[in-house]
Amino acid sequence: MKAIRSWSFACLTACLLAAPAFASELAAQVRCTDAPRETWLAEEQVRKLFGADRYAVVKFKISRTNCYEFYAVMHSGTIVEAYYHPVSGRLVKENRIDSAATHPVPAAVRQARIR
């Protein structure tokens, strides 16, 4: 189990270090809202909309453009970047990179679930 966590942490670290290259260009970014934060959906609600439990690794944050932002790695190795509107909960933008063919994910990581 310790080896799975170490390997998962290494995968997450690699994903997060690559995030700036993976993230949308500044000009292409969408501004979600200027609504006060007390009107935003709770993080738990948006995690359910995103389906965070389907992924091996999930990183959640609030973007500079006031969107709920997810960086996730599917069990197959595909990397997902998704932006959700924090008030309505609608998907604003999603990017996927299928890295399974070039960077296979070990079976132990595919079977692990980290939150």
Secondary structure, 3 states (H helix, E strand, C coil): CHHHHHHHHHHHHHHHHHHHHHCCCHHHCCCCCCCCHHHCCCHHHHHHHHCHHHEEEEEEEECCCCCEEEEEEECCCCEEEEEECCCCCCEEEEEEECCCCCCCCCHHHHHCCCC
